Amino acid sequence: MKDVITAPCINIKEKEFEYRSSQNIIYLLEKLILATNNENDLIIDSFADAGTSLAVAYKTRRNAIEIE
């Protein structure tokens, strides 16, 4: 795994991204999960908020538990 992960810059002021300000977070989480886990592994997020890590875990075929 690299020390630096680059993500595309998103201008959240554009109408297309008006309601998706967490798009960079999703991209970053997906990169980290794919680099550090295998399919069907368990991911635990003890600081769950909007369920972003749960959605990314589902997308990358991982199991997830979120605690708020």
C-alpha positions as CSV (number, residue, x, y, z in Angstrom):
1,M,0.0,0.0,0.0
2,K,1.2,3.5,-0.8
3,D,1.8,6.1,1.8
4,V,-0.3,8.6,-0.2
5,I,-3.7,8.0,-1.8
6,T,-4.9,10.6,-4.3
7,A,-8.5,11.2,-5.0
8,P,-10.1,13.4,-7.7
9,C,-11.1,16.8,-6.6
10,I,-14.8,17.4,-6.5
11,N,-16.3,20.8,-6.6
12,I,-19.4,20.5,-4.3
13,K,-20.7,23.8,-5.5
14,E,-21.5,22.3,-8.9
15,K,-25.2,21.3,-9.3
16,E,-24.2,17.7,-10.1
17,F,-22.5,17.2,-6.7
18,E,-24.9,19.4,-4.6
19,Y,-26.1,16.6,-2.4
20,R,-23.1,14.3,-2.6
21,S,-20.4,16.1,-0.6
22,S,-19.3,12.7,0.8
23,Q,-18.2,11.4,-2.6
24,N,-14.5,11.8,-1.8
25,I,-15.0,10.0,1.5
26,I,-16.6,7.0,-0.4
27,Y,-13.7,7.0,-2.9
28,L,-11.1,7.0,-0.1
29,L,-12.8,4.4,2.0
30,E,-13.1,2.1,-1.0
31,K,-9.4,2.4,-1.7
32,L,-8.5,1.7,1.9
33,I,-10.8,-1.2,2.3
34,L,-9.7,-2.9,-1.0
35,A,-6.0,-2.4,0.0
36,T,-6.3,-3.8,3.6
37,N,-9.1,-6.4,3.5
38,N,-10.3,-9.5,1.6
39,E,-13.8,-10.3,0.4
40,N,-16.1,-11.5,3.2
41,D,-13.8,-9.9,5.9
42,L,-15.5,-8.0,8.7
43,I,-15.2,-4.3,9.0
44,I,-16.2,-2.6,12.3
45,D,-16.9,1.2,12.4
46,S,-17.4,2.4,15.9
47,F,-18.0,6.0,14.8
48,A,-20.8,5.4,12.3
49,D,-22.8,8.4,11.3
50,A,-24.4,8.3,7.9
51,G,-23.6,4.7,7.1
52,T,-20.9,5.5,4.5
53,S,-18.6,2.7,5.6
54,L,-21.5,0.2,5.6
55,A,-22.3,1.2,2.0
56,V,-18.7,0.9,0.9
57,A,-18.4,-2.5,2.7
58,Y,-21.4,-3.8,0.9
59,K,-20.1,-2.4,-2.5
60,T,-16.8,-4.2,-1.9
61,R,-18.4,-7.4,-0.7
62,R,-17.2,-7.1,2.9
63,N,-19.3,-7.7,6.1
64,A,-19.7,-4.7,8.3
65,I,-20.9,-3.7,11.8
66,E,-21.5,0.0,12.6
67,I,-21.9,1.4,16.1
68,E,-23.1,4.9,16.8
